[in-house]
Amino acid sequence: MKIHTSGIPFLLLFSMLSGLAFCQPSEEKVTRYNGKVSQQFVMNRETVIINHATGKRISYEVYDEMLKRNPGTYRTVPIFDKYGKPSSFEVIRKSQLLIQDNGAVMENEDLMPEIGEPLAPFVMTGLDGKEYNSEKLKGKYILLGFWVKYEKPLYTLASTKVISSFIDENKKKGIEIVSLGTTLNTQEECFEAIPKRNCGFIPVPNSYGFNHRYKISETPYFILVDKKGIVKAMAPHTEFSRISEMVLR
């Protein structure tokens, strides 16, 4: 990844290679493919930059000098906050990252949330205009679905029906589940992509930063959080039964 520092501010191009999986209604075989996702983030002199080696903040000038003296040695990786935004950046040696042959940075699965542990907080704004704050949602189950875009082959009637069925079946038992779906899609694209049928979740436009925050390396992927904010279950879409077969109380 090249970072041009001749102008301020400049754009940082951050890529992640996601292992994507899907299955069509009549298919038993799971097809997987890799899709490259690129995002641009603005950095300037006010940007918080952390040196991974020391854990300390460095100035923009020191950061710029590091890159000039060691060309090709470092990567600048955004750190995403509870709003799914890159509030700071970390400078880290390439040797400490999982980098693919094409130069894309892979998310480290070892850093994903763990079952039995609290989920790092989030604040999402849904397509319905409401704010969903994990701290204020305690007392309810939360189902987070991590997508790239709401489009085929991943986003289909079959792929969303398993979600909506899970939500509806629990609703009949008096159990409320707040279901949210992240995406790269803009608000306009979400309105166009989301059909009038029940898709099982509230879309969250421009929210792909949460995929980075929770180190999601395969999409669609799901995390179920219990009423206390603890991760209860996790599963890729192809293994959604891990979640849907759970008895919630």
Protein Blocks (a to p, Z undefined) as FASTA:
>chain_A
ZZdfkbccdddddddddddddddfklmbdcdddddddddddddfklccddfknopacdfk
lmmmmmmmmghkaccdddddfkopafbccdddfklpccdfkopacddfklpccehiacdd
dddddfkopacdfklmgoiacdddddfbdcdfklcfklmmmmmmmmmmmmmnopacdddd
ddfbdfklmmmmmcfbdehiacdehilmmmmmnopabdcddddddfkopafbdcdfklmm
mmmmpccZZ
